[in-house]
Amino acid sequence: MTSASRHHLVTATVENKAGVLLRIAGLFSRRGYNIISLAVAPTDDERFSRVSIVVDVESNLLQQVIDQLDKLINVVAITELDPADANKAELLLATVSVGAGDQEFDDLVARVGGTIIDRGSETTMVQLAGDPAILNDFEQKLRSYGISELQRTGAVALAKLS
């Protein structure tokens, strides 16, 4: 991430209808805004999904994006979450060039709260869920071991309880 002050987390509750995600992504694309991460999943109500978007846009233009999102027919609610008032999480899966028996690596994974989910003779797959900043640090540490595959989900967030 380049300039954290330009990165904003917007969440939208949308109807589970075909084409909704395409319309949302198109809205950002037409305006030339870069989506840093995008995560979509059903909510507790099967009629709706929650879309979490981290977007790179100046603060004064963010309101325009929110107003345009609000005009989309399948969008039910929109919220910009202040990082100080939100609980954020992300999932990282990585395959690393570490075989069985590397205690230093196993200790690193345990120290950050990660899990070894698969192990081969020359590679190990790990997962870590948590704050995106923690995942960024963990990813950098994994690079010294050699990452052969990496997948991150993108940030999801909910407002902190009052």
PyMOL commands that place a pseudoatom at each C-alpha (Angstrom):
pseudoatom trace, name=CA, resn=MET, resi=1, chain=A, elem=C, hetatm=0, pos=[0.000, 0.000, 0.000]
pseudoatom trace, name=CA, resn=THR, resi=2, chain=A, elem=C, hetatm=0, pos=[1.343, 3.345, -0.963]
pseudoatom trace, name=CA, resn=SER, resi=3, chain=A, elem=C, hetatm=0, pos=[-0.248, 6.250, 0.874]
pseudoatom trace, name=CA, resn=ALA, resi=4, chain=A, elem=C, hetatm=0, pos=[-2.359, 5.053, 3.800]
pseudoatom trace, name=CA, resn=SER, resi=5, chain=A, elem=C, hetatm=0, pos=[-4.099, 8.445, 4.046]
pseudoatom trace, name=CA, resn=ARG, resi=6, chain=A, elem=C, hetatm=0, pos=[-5.593, 7.829, 0.590]
pseudoatom trace, name=CA, resn=HIS, resi=7, chain=A, elem=C, hetatm=0, pos=[-6.795, 4.325, 1.413]
pseudoatom trace, name=CA, resn=HIS, resi=8, chain=A, elem=C, hetatm=0, pos=[-10.365, 4.158, 2.621]
pseudoatom trace, name=CA, resn=LEU, resi=9, chain=A, elem=C, hetatm=0, pos=[-12.446, 1.173, 3.696]
pseudoatom trace, name=CA, resn=VAL, resi=10, chain=A, elem=C, hetatm=0, pos=[-15.980, 1.222, 2.372]
pseudoatom trace, name=CA, resn=THR, resi=11, chain=A, elem=C, hetatm=0, pos=[-18.494, -1.518, 3.085]
pseudoatom trace, name=CA, resn=ALA, resi=12, chain=A, elem=C, hetatm=0, pos=[-21.772, -2.051, 1.300]
pseudoatom trace, name=CA, resn=THR, resi=13, chain=A, elem=C, hetatm=0, pos=[-24.637, -4.392, 1.955]
pseudoatom trace, name=CA, resn=VAL, resi=14, chain=A, elem=C, hetatm=0, pos=[-25.965, -5.496, -1.416]
pseudoatom trace, name=CA, resn=GLU, resi=15, chain=A, elem=C, hetatm=0, pos=[-28.689, -7.770, -2.725]
pseudoatom trace, name=CA, resn=ASN, resi=16, chain=A, elem=C, hetatm=0, pos=[-27.506, -11.208, -3.852]
pseudoatom trace, name=CA, resn=LYS, resi=17, chain=A, elem=C, hetatm=0, pos=[-28.239, -10.633, -7.528]
pseudoatom trace, name=CA, resn=ALA, resi=18, chain=A, elem=C, hetatm=0, pos=[-26.226, -11.385, -10.644]
pseudoatom trace, name=CA, resn=GLY, resi=19, chain=A, elem=C, hetatm=0, pos=[-24.146, -8.469, -11.897]
pseudoatom trace, name=CA, resn=VAL, resi=20, chain=A, elem=C, hetatm=0, pos=[-24.033, -6.415, -8.684]
pseudoatom trace, name=CA, resn=LEU, resi=21, chain=A, elem=C, hetatm=0, pos=[-20.285, -6.859, -8.189]
pseudoatom trace, name=CA, resn=LEU, resi=22, chain=A, elem=C, hetatm=0, pos=[-19.637, -6.012, -11.841]
pseudoatom trace, name=CA, resn=ARG, resi=23, chain=A, elem=C, hetatm=0, pos=[-21.579, -2.738, -11.492]
pseudoatom trace, name=CA, resn=ILE, resi=24, chain=A, elem=C, hetatm=0, pos=[-19.703, -1.825, -8.309]
pseudoatom trace, name=CA, resn=ALA, resi=25, chain=A, elem=C, hetatm=0, pos=[-16.281, -2.550, -9.828]
pseudoatom trace, name=CA, resn=GLY, resi=26, chain=A, elem=C, hetatm=0, pos=[-17.273, -0.689, -12.999]
pseudoatom trace, name=CA, resn=LEU, resi=27, chain=A, elem=C, hetatm=0, pos=[-18.186, 2.392, -10.987]
pseudoatom trace, name=CA, resn=PHE, resi=28, chain=A, elem=C, hetatm=0, pos=[-14.657, 2.560, -9.569]
pseudoatom trace, name=CA, resn=SER, resi=29, chain=A, elem=C, hetatm=0, pos=[-13.037, 1.717, -12.904]
pseudoatom trace, name=CA, resn=ARG, resi=30, chain=A, elem=C, hetatm=0, pos=[-14.909, 4.412, -14.857]
pseudoatom trace, name=CA, resn=ARG, resi=31, chain=A, elem=C, hetatm=0, pos=[-13.673, 7.031, -12.414]
pseudoatom trace, name=CA, resn=GLY, resi=32, chain=A, elem=C, hetatm=0, pos=[-10.078, 5.765, -12.485]
pseudoatom trace, name=CA, resn=TYR, resi=33, chain=A, elem=C, hetatm=0, pos=[-9.975, 4.799, -8.801]
pseudoatom trace, name=CA, resn=ASN, resi=34, chain=A, elem=C, hetatm=0, pos=[-7.768, 1.884, -7.829]
pseudoatom trace, name=CA, resn=ILE, resi=35, chain=A, elem=C, hetatm=0, pos=[-9.341, -0.878, -5.746]
pseudoatom trace, name=CA, resn=ILE, resi=36, chain=A, elem=C, hetatm=0, pos=[-6.651, -2.103, -3.352]
pseudoatom trace, name=CA, resn=SER, resi=37, chain=A, elem=C, hetatm=0, pos=[-8.721, -5.042, -2.114]
pseudoatom trace, name=CA, resn=LEU, resi=38, chain=A, elem=C, hetatm=0, pos=[-12.221, -6.345, -2.600]
pseudoatom trace, name=CA, resn=ALA, resi=39, chain=A, elem=C, hetatm=0, pos=[-13.933, -9.036, -0.526]
pseudoatom trace, name=CA, resn=VAL, resi=40, chain=A, elem=C, hetatm=0, pos=[-17.500, -10.263, -0.912]
pseudoatom trace, name=CA, resn=ALA, resi=41, chain=A, elem=C, hetatm=0, pos=[-19.380, -12.835, 1.123]
pseudoatom trace, name=CA, resn=PRO, resi=42, chain=A, elem=C, hetatm=0, pos=[-22.936, -13.624, 2.163]
pseudoatom trace, name=CA, resn=THR, resi=43, chain=A, elem=C, hetatm=0, pos=[-24.267, -12.141, 5.396]
pseudoatom trace, name=CA, resn=ASP, resi=44, chain=A, elem=C, hetatm=0, pos=[-26.400, -13.892, 7.995]
pseudoatom trace, name=CA, resn=ASP, resi=45, chain=A, elem=C, hetatm=0, pos=[-29.390, -13.084, 5.738]
pseudoatom trace, name=CA, resn=GLU, resi=46, chain=A, elem=C, hetatm=0, pos=[-29.100, -15.114, 2.510]
pseudoatom trace, name=CA, resn=ARG, resi=47, chain=A, elem=C, hetatm=0, pos=[-30.743, -12.294, 0.520]
pseudoatom trace, name=CA, resn=PHE, resi=48, chain=A, elem=C, hetatm=0, pos=[-27.707, -10.027, 1.070]
pseudoatom trace, name=CA, resn=SER, resi=49, chain=A, elem=C, hetatm=0, pos=[-23.933, -9.979, 0.764]
pseudoatom trace, name=CA, resn=ARG, resi=50, chain=A, elem=C, hetatm=0, pos=[-21.411, -7.646, 2.336]
pseudoatom trace, name=CA, resn=VAL, resi=51, chain=A, elem=C, hetatm=0, pos=[-18.821, -6.053, 0.073]
pseudoatom trace, name=CA, resn=SER, resi=52, chain=A, elem=C, hetatm=0, pos=[-15.652, -4.665, 1.681]
pseudoatom trace, name=CA, resn=ILE, resi=53, chain=A, elem=C, hetatm=0, pos=[-13.620, -2.393, -0.581]
pseudoatom trace, name=CA, resn=VAL, resi=54, chain=A, elem=C, hetatm=0, pos=[-10.305, -0.736, 0.205]
pseudoatom trace, name=CA, resn=VAL, resi=55, chain=A, elem=C, hetatm=0, pos=[-10.013, 2.038, -2.352]
pseudoatom trace, name=CA, resn=ASP, resi=56, chain=A, elem=C, hetatm=0, pos=[-7.183, 4.421, -3.181]
pseudoatom trace, name=CA, resn=VAL, resi=57, chain=A, elem=C, hetatm=0, pos=[-8.875, 7.802, -3.523]
pseudoatom trace, name=CA, resn=GLU, resi=58, chain=A, elem=C, hetatm=0, pos=[-8.435, 11.265, -2.052]
pseudoatom trace, name=CA, resn=SER, resi=59, chain=A, elem=C, hetatm=0, pos=[-10.761, 12.008, 0.869]
pseudoatom trace, name=CA, resn=ASN, resi=60, chain=A, elem=C, hetatm=0, pos=[-12.604, 14.790, -0.939]
pseudoatom trace, name=CA, resn=LEU, resi=61, chain=A, elem=C, hetatm=0, pos=[-13.476, 12.422, -3.818]
pseudoatom trace, name=CA, resn=LEU, resi=62, chain=A, elem=C, hetatm=0, pos=[-14.565, 9.574, -1.559]
pseudoatom trace, name=CA, resn=GLN, resi=63, chain=A, elem=C, hetatm=0, pos=[-17.969, 11.127, -0.917]
pseudoatom trace, name=CA, resn=GLN, resi=64, chain=A, elem=C, hetatm=0, pos=[-18.596, 11.158, -4.682]
pseudoatom trace, name=CA, resn=VAL, resi=65, chain=A, elem=C, hetatm=0, pos=[-17.859, 7.425, -4.804]
pseudoatom trace, name=CA, resn=ILE, resi=66, chain=A, elem=C, hetatm=0, pos=[-20.206, 6.751, -1.894]
pseudoatom trace, name=CA, resn=ASP, resi=67, chain=A, elem=C, hetatm=0, pos=[-22.948, 8.855, -3.492]
pseudoatom trace, name=CA, resn=GLN, resi=68, chain=A, elem=C, hetatm=0, pos=[-22.585, 6.949, -6.773]
pseudoatom trace, name=CA, resn=LEU, resi=69, chain=A, elem=C, hetatm=0, pos=[-22.635, 3.599, -4.975]
pseudoatom trace, name=CA, resn=ASP, resi=70, chain=A, elem=C, hetatm=0, pos=[-25.801, 4.656, -3.189]
pseudoatom trace, name=CA, resn=LYS, resi=71, chain=A, elem=C, hetatm=0, pos=[-27.502, 5.189, -6.564]
pseudoatom trace, name=CA, resn=LEU, resi=72, chain=A, elem=C, hetatm=0, pos=[-26.973, 1.565, -7.622]
pseudoatom trace, name=CA, resn=ILE, resi=73, chain=A, elem=C, hetatm=0, pos=[-30.313, -0.185, -7.304]
pseudoatom trace, name=CA, resn=ASN, resi=74, chain=A, elem=C, hetatm=0, pos=[-29.021, -3.348, -5.583]
pseudoatom trace, name=CA, resn=VAL, resi=75, chain=A, elem=C, hetatm=0, pos=[-27.056, -1.471, -2.910]
pseudoatom trace, name=CA, resn=VAL, resi=76, chain=A, elem=C, hetatm=0, pos=[-28.952, -1.507, 0.399]
pseudoatom trace, name=CA, resn=ALA, resi=77, chain=A, elem=C, hetatm=0, pos=[-26.517, 0.319, 2.724]
pseudoatom trace, name=CA, resn=ILE, resi=78, chain=A, elem=C, hetatm=0, pos=[-23.051, 1.899, 2.541]
pseudoatom trace, name=CA, resn=THR, resi=79, chain=A, elem=C, hetatm=0, pos=[-20.610, 2.734, 5.314]
pseudoatom trace, name=CA, resn=GLU, resi=80, chain=A, elem=C, hetatm=0, pos=[-17.137, 4.213, 5.344]
pseudoatom trace, name=CA, resn=LEU, resi=81, chain=A, elem=C, hetatm=0, pos=[-15.327, 2.714, 8.305]
pseudoatom trace, name=CA, resn=ASP, resi=82, chain=A, elem=C, hetatm=0, pos=[-12.801, 4.813, 10.175]
pseudoatom trace, name=CA, resn=PRO, resi=83, chain=A, elem=C, hetatm=0, pos=[-9.797, 2.555, 10.850]
pseudoatom trace, name=CA, resn=ALA, resi=84, chain=A, elem=C, hetatm=0, pos=[-9.827, 3.633, 14.506]
pseudoatom trace, name=CA, resn=ASP, resi=85, chain=A, elem=C, hetatm=0, pos=[-13.442, 2.498, 14.860]
pseudoatom trace, name=CA, resn=ALA, resi=86, chain=A, elem=C, hetatm=0, pos=[-13.247, -0.767, 12.930]
pseudoatom trace, name=CA, resn=ASN, resi=87, chain=A, elem=C, hetatm=0, pos=[-12.122, -4.313, 13.527]
pseudoatom trace, name=CA, resn=LYS, resi=88, chain=A, elem=C, hetatm=0, pos=[-10.359, -5.467, 10.352]
pseudoatom trace, name=CA, resn=ALA, resi=89, chain=A, elem=C, hetatm=0, pos=[-9.208, -8.916, 9.363]
pseudoatom trace, name=CA, resn=GLU, resi=90, chain=A, elem=C, hetatm=0, pos=[-7.726, -10.636, 6.360]
pseudoatom trace, name=CA, resn=LEU, resi=91, chain=A, elem=C, hetatm=0, pos=[-6.649, -14.187, 5.525]
pseudoatom trace, name=CA, resn=LEU, resi=92, chain=A, elem=C, hetatm=0, pos=[-3.250, -15.130, 4.090]
pseudoatom trace, name=CA, resn=LEU, resi=93, chain=A, elem=C, hetatm=0, pos=[-2.360, -18.515, 2.643]
pseudoatom trace, name=CA, resn=ALA, resi=94, chain=A, elem=C, hetatm=0, pos=[1.202, -19.129, 1.486]
pseudoatom trace, name=CA, resn=THR, resi=95, chain=A, elem=C, hetatm=0, pos=[3.329, -21.998, 0.256]
pseudoatom trace, name=CA, resn=VAL, resi=96, chain=A, elem=C, hetatm=0, pos=[6.909, -21.516, 1.410]
pseudoatom trace, name=CA, resn=SER, resi=97, chain=A, elem=C, hetatm=0, pos=[10.140, -23.342, 0.523]
pseudoatom trace, name=CA, resn=VAL, resi=98, chain=A, elem=C, hetatm=0, pos=[10.543, -24.954, 3.935]
pseudoatom trace, name=CA, resn=GLY, resi=99, chain=A, elem=C, hetatm=0, pos=[10.471, -28.689, 4.516]
pseudoatom trace, name=CA, resn=ALA, resi=100, chain=A, elem=C, hetatm=0, pos=[9.576, -30.628, 7.615]
pseudoatom trace, name=CA, resn=GLY, resi=101, chain=A, elem=C, hetatm=0, pos=[11.816, -30.188, 10.622]
pseudoatom trace, name=CA, resn=ASP, resi=102, chain=A, elem=C, hetatm=0, pos=[12.627, -26.481, 10.341]
pseudoatom trace, name=CA, resn=GLN, resi=103, chain=A, elem=C, hetatm=0, pos=[11.966, -25.553, 13.981]
pseudoatom trace, name=CA, resn=GLU, resi=104, chain=A, elem=C, hetatm=0, pos=[12.856, -21.874, 13.471]
pseudoatom trace, name=CA, resn=PHE, resi=105, chain=A, elem=C, hetatm=0, pos=[10.125, -21.593, 10.811]
pseudoatom trace, name=CA, resn=ASP, resi=106, chain=A, elem=C, hetatm=0, pos=[7.615, -23.501, 12.929]
pseudoatom trace, name=CA, resn=ASP, resi=107, chain=A, elem=C, hetatm=0, pos=[8.344, -21.141, 15.841]
pseudoatom trace, name=CA, resn=LEU, resi=108, chain=A, elem=C, hetatm=0, pos=[7.821, -18.082, 13.607]
pseudoatom trace, name=CA, resn=VAL, resi=109, chain=A, elem=C, hetatm=0, pos=[4.431, -19.367, 12.475]
pseudoatom trace, name=CA, resn=ALA, resi=110, chain=A, elem=C, hetatm=0, pos=[3.394, -20.157, 16.066]
pseudoatom trace, name=CA, resn=ARG, resi=111, chain=A, elem=C, hetatm=0, pos=[4.616, -16.761, 17.360]
pseudoatom trace, name=CA, resn=VAL, resi=112, chain=A, elem=C, hetatm=0, pos=[2.314, -14.825, 15.004]
pseudoatom trace, name=CA, resn=GLY, resi=113, chain=A, elem=C, hetatm=0, pos=[-0.649, -17.129, 15.621]
pseudoatom trace, name=CA, resn=GLY, resi=114, chain=A, elem=C, hetatm=0, pos=[-0.464, -18.814, 12.230]
pseudoatom trace, name=CA, resn=THR, resi=115, chain=A, elem=C, hetatm=0, pos=[-1.166, -22.422, 11.401]
pseudoatom trace, name=CA, resn=ILE, resi=116, chain=A, elem=C, hetatm=0, pos=[0.737, -24.938, 9.312]
pseudoatom trace, name=CA, resn=ILE, resi=117, chain=A, elem=C, hetatm=0, pos=[-2.022, -26.496, 7.218]
pseudoatom trace, name=CA, resn=ASP, resi=118, chain=A, elem=C, hetatm=0, pos=[-0.034, -28.719, 4.845]
pseudoatom trace, name=CA, resn=ARG, resi=119, chain=A, elem=C, hetatm=0, pos=[3.523, -29.943, 4.651]
pseudoatom trace, name=CA, resn=GLY, resi=120, chain=A, elem=C, hetatm=0, pos=[5.492, -31.612, 1.911]
pseudoatom trace, name=CA, resn=SER, resi=121, chain=A, elem=C, hetatm=0, pos=[9.093, -32.753, 1.824]
pseudoatom trace, name=CA, resn=GLU, resi=122, chain=A, elem=C, hetatm=0, pos=[10.314, -29.383, 0.504]
pseudoatom trace, name=CA, resn=THR, resi=123, chain=A, elem=C, hetatm=0, pos=[7.416, -26.967, 1.027]
pseudoatom trace, name=CA, resn=THR, resi=124, chain=A, elem=C, hetatm=0, pos=[5.030, -25.929, 3.768]
pseudoatom trace, name=CA, resn=MET, resi=125, chain=A, elem=C, hetatm=0, pos=[1.648, -24.204, 3.483]
pseudoatom trace, name=CA, resn=VAL, resi=126, chain=A, elem=C, hetatm=0, pos=[0.700, -21.766, 6.227]
pseudoatom trace, name=CA, resn=GLN, resi=127, chain=A, elem=C, hetatm=0, pos=[-2.322, -19.649, 7.005]
pseudoatom trace, name=CA, resn=LEU, resi=128, chain=A, elem=C, hetatm=0, pos=[-2.719, -16.554, 9.128]
pseudoatom trace, name=CA, resn=ALA, resi=129, chain=A, elem=C, hetatm=0, pos=[-5.821, -14.497, 9.761]
pseudoatom trace, name=CA, resn=GLY, resi=130, chain=A, elem=C, hetatm=0, pos=[-5.764, -11.114, 11.417]
pseudoatom trace, name=CA, resn=ASP, resi=131, chain=A, elem=C, hetatm=0, pos=[-5.150, -7.424, 11.012]
pseudoatom trace, name=CA, resn=PRO, resi=132, chain=A, elem=C, hetatm=0, pos=[-3.798, -6.597, 7.527]
pseudoatom trace, name=CA, resn=ALA, resi=133, chain=A, elem=C, hetatm=0, pos=[-0.751, -4.850, 9.034]
pseudoatom trace, name=CA, resn=ILE, resi=134, chain=A, elem=C, hetatm=0, pos=[0.209, -8.051, 10.883]
pseudoatom trace, name=CA, resn=LEU, resi=135, chain=A, elem=C, hetatm=0, pos=[-0.194, -10.034, 7.669]
pseudoatom trace, name=CA, resn=ASN, resi=136, chain=A, elem=C, hetatm=0, pos=[2.037, -7.545, 5.836]
pseudoatom trace, name=CA, resn=ASP, resi=137, chain=A, elem=C, hetatm=0, pos=[4.795, -8.104, 8.424]
pseudoatom trace, name=CA, resn=PHE, resi=138, chain=A, elem=C, hetatm=0, pos=[4.363, -11.886, 8.295]
pseudoatom trace, name=CA, resn=GLU, resi=139, chain=A, elem=C, hetatm=0, pos=[4.478, -11.877, 4.499]
pseudoatom trace, name=CA, resn=GLN, resi=140, chain=A, elem=C, hetatm=0, pos=[7.785, -9.993, 4.587]
pseudoatom trace, name=CA, resn=LYS, resi=141, chain=A, elem=C, hetatm=0, pos=[9.226, -12.588, 6.978]
pseudoatom trace, name=CA, resn=LEU, resi=142, chain=A, elem=C, hetatm=0, pos=[8.038, -15.416, 4.719]
pseudoatom trace, name=CA, resn=ARG, resi=143, chain=A, elem=C, hetatm=0, pos=[9.875, -13.851, 1.746]
pseudoatom trace, name=CA, resn=SER, resi=144, chain=A, elem=C, hetatm=0, pos=[13.235, -14.718, 3.315]
pseudoatom trace, name=CA, resn=TYR, resi=145, chain=A, elem=C, hetatm=0, pos=[12.230, -18.406, 3.150]
pseudoatom trace, name=CA, resn=GLY, resi=146, chain=A, elem=C, hetatm=0, pos=[11.031, -18.191, -0.455]
pseudoatom trace, name=CA, resn=ILE, resi=147, chain=A, elem=C, hetatm=0, pos=[7.332, -17.919, -1.264]
pseudoatom trace, name=CA, resn=SER, resi=148, chain=A, elem=C, hetatm=0, pos=[6.199, -20.091, -4.160]
pseudoatom trace, name=CA, resn=GLU, resi=149, chain=A, elem=C, hetatm=0, pos=[2.490, -19.213, -3.875]
pseudoatom trace, name=CA, resn=LEU, resi=150, chain=A, elem=C, hetatm=0, pos=[0.627, -16.531, -1.966]
pseudoatom trace, name=CA, resn=GLN, resi=151, chain=A, elem=C, hetatm=0, pos=[-3.048, -15.623, -1.724]
pseudoatom trace, name=CA, resn=ARG, resi=152, chain=A, elem=C, hetatm=0, pos=[-4.665, -12.961, 0.451]
pseudoatom trace, name=CA, resn=THR, resi=153, chain=A, elem=C, hetatm=0, pos=[-8.380, -12.358, 0.762]
pseudoatom trace, name=CA, resn=GLY, resi=154, chain=A, elem=C, hetatm=0, pos=[-8.403, -8.601, 1.137]
pseudoatom trace, name=CA, resn=ALA, resi=155, chain=A, elem=C, hetatm=0, pos=[-9.661, -6.751, 4.159]
pseudoatom trace, name=CA, resn=VAL, resi=156, chain=A, elem=C, hetatm=0, pos=[-13.040, -7.352, 5.726]
pseudoatom trace, name=CA, resn=ALA, resi=157, chain=A, elem=C, hetatm=0, pos=[-14.259, -5.172, 8.555]
pseudoatom trace, name=CA, resn=LEU, resi=158, chain=A, elem=C, hetatm=0, pos=[-17.069, -4.402, 10.945]
pseudoatom trace, name=CA, resn=ALA, resi=159, chain=A, elem=C, hetatm=0, pos=[-17.553, -1.349, 13.126]
pseudoatom trace, name=CA, resn=LYS, resi=160, chain=A, elem=C, hetatm=0, pos=[-16.314, -1.774, 16.688]
pseudoatom trace, name=CA, resn=LEU, resi=161, chain=A, elem=C, hetatm=0, pos=[-18.988, -2.396, 19.275]
pseudoatom trace, name=CA, resn=SER, resi=162, chain=A, elem=C, hetatm=0, pos=[-19.850, 0.615, 21.383]
for i in range(1, 162): cmd.bond("trace and resi %d" % i, "trace and resi %d" % (i + 1))
show_as sticks, trace
zoom trace
